[in-house]
């Protein structure tokens, strides 16, 4: 696995490249859906819930960024995370609402909030 950083215009870019099984072309956009797992005979032993890439996409988009993927079967995949270099308040679309969830009450030792 290789992790690199760079910039592309107004975005910082983090790329994660592996030399794994690769993702079939017809599944590339679906890998970001909740609980999506690409399964075939080669990957049936790989454990997971299928939530990881969905969470990455959700977190990146919450910070006004986006994620892309390129993949080739038996060669591996490259996931690129684009995060804006400008502060969010300068670029956030005022027509979009962002739901904030306070999970601090679930952390042991945190005061309960109601």
N, C-alpha and C positions, 0 to 999 in steps of 0.2 A: 504494500500500500504506500502511496505517495501523497503528501499533502503539500500544496503550494499556495502562495498568496500573491496577488497582483492587483492592479487596478484597471478599470475599463471605463473611461469617461468619468461619470459621476458616481461610480460604484467601486467599492473594494470587492475583490473576488477571491473566494477560497475554493480551491479545487481539490477534490478527493478522488484519487485514481486507484483502482485495484486491478489485479490481473486474474479475476475470478471467472465464474461461469459465463458472465454476460447476460444480457436481458434481451429476449426476442423483440424485434421492432414493434410488433403489434401490442406489446405490453408496456412500452416505455412510459407513456402518459399515465397508465393505470397504476404504476408502482407508487404513486403519491396518494392513492385512495386508501381510506382506513381499512385495515385488516387484509390488504392485498398482499398476497405472497405468490411469487412465480415458482411454481412447483413442476418438476419433472423428475425423471428417474435419477438424475445427477444431484438434485438439490433436496430430495425428500428427507434427508437426514438433518438438514439445517433447521435449527429451532428458532422460534420467534413468534411474535404475535401479528406481524404485519403492520405495526403502528409506527415504527421508527421514522420512515421517510415521510409519512403524513405529518408527524410531529415536527420534523425539520421544516417542511414546507409551511406549516402553520406558524411557527415561530419566526421564520424568515419574512413571511408576508406581513406579520404583525409589526415588523420593523421596516415596512415599506420596501422590502426586497423581493427577490424571486429566485427560484431554483431551476436549473436545467439538468438534463441527463443525456449522455451519449453512451452508446454501448455497442459492443460487437461480440457475438457468440464466441465462446472459447478464447476471447482476448481480454475481456474485462469491461469496466464501466468507469466513466468520469462524471461525477456530480459537481456542478458548479453553483456556488452560493453567491449571489450578488446582493450586497448590502450598501445602502446609500452612504456616501461620504458626508453629505450635509445632514445637519440635525433634523430629526423627524418632523418637528413642528413646521419647518420650512417647506417640506415637500408633501406632507400628508394631505390627502384628498378630503376636503371638508364634507363631501357628500357621503363618505364612508364612515360608519361608526365602528369603534373598536370596543369589544366587550372585555372588560377586565375582571378577572376572577381572583379573589383573595383567598389563598389556600393556607395562610399563616396559622389559622386555628388548628390545622391538621398536624402541624409540626410540634413534636413533643416539647413541652415547656413553654410554649407560646401562650399568652393570655387569650382567653376566649373572646371573640368579637361577635356581636349580634347586631 
